[in-house]
């Protein structure tokens, strides 16, 4: 139940990112659902590997390189899908920051609602 609700709200968050920032385009809610699933899959599978491989750079930059990793994964998801476009690296960086903040709000809200 929580997984499906998080997935639906992640798709809504992705649509909100596209609405707020013109560098990110999502064609439909179905495209947003697929993109949210791909972003989640990339974050679950690729992100830990990239974090370990880039650990020296992450330590030198005091963790700021993690923003670059998030942007690259956001951009990679857009390059794999047809209905989800990101216009460049800066758009991926800004879009991933907005998406991360929205997902932080979603997860916090879900945690408080489902804890009751």
N, C-alpha and C positions, 0 to 999 in steps of 0.2 A: 504494500500500500504506500509506504513512504517513498520507495524507489520510483513508482509511477508518478506520484505527486511531485516529487523533486524533478523528474524528467519533464513533466508538463510545465512546471514553473520555470525551469531552465530554458525551455523553448520560448516562453513568454518574455523572459529576461533578454533573450537574444533578439526578439522582435523589438523590445524597448531600446536595446543598444542601436539597432538599425534606425529607429525613429529619432533617437537623440543625436547620433553621430552620422554624418553623411558618407563617411569613408567605408561604412559597413552596409551592405544591402542583403536583405532576405526577401525572397520572392513570395513566400506563402507560409502559412502555419505548418504545413507538412514539411516544407524545407527547413523550417526552424526546429521541428521535432527531430529530423534526421541529423541536422547540424549539431544539436545539443547532445545527441547520442554519440556522434563521432568525436566531439570535443571531450566528452566524458571518457570515452574509450582511449583517446590519445593521452588524457591526463592520468588515467589509471595504468596504462602500459608504457608509454614512451617517456613520460615526465620523470619517473624515478630513475630510469636509465640515463637520461640527459643530465639530471641533477648530479648523479654520481660521476659521470664522465667530465663534467665541467666544475667539479668541486674546487679545484685550485683557483679558477677564475672567480667563482662565487665568493670564496674566502677573501681574495684580494679586493674585490669590489664591495665587500661587506654585505653581501646578499643581493645587491642590486641587479646582478646578472640573472636572477630568477625572473625578473620582469621580462627580460629578453627571451628566456625559455618559454614563458607563457605566451608572449607575442608570436614566437615562431610556431608554437603548437596551434594557436588560433588561426594563423595564416595558413598552416598546413591543412587544417580542416577545411578552410575555404577553398584551397586549391584542389582538394579531392572531390568536392561537391559542386553540383551545378547551380542550385538555387541559393547559394550562400557565397557572396563575393566580398573580398576585402581589397581595397585599392592599392595597398602598399604596406611597407613595414611599419611606418608611423601610424597608419590607420589600424594595423593589427595591434600595435602597442596600446593605443588609446582605447580601441575596442575591447581588448582583453582586460584592461584596467577597469573599464565600466562594467563589463560582464562579471569580473571577479567581485566587485563591490556589490552588484545586484545579487549575485549568488550567496554572498555573505549574509545579506539581508534575508534572502529566501531560507537559507539553512537555519538562521537564528529564529525566524518566525515559525518554521516548521518544528523546530525543537521545542519551542514554548507551547505551541498548539497541541502537539502530539504527546507532550508530557502530562497533560491534564487527564 
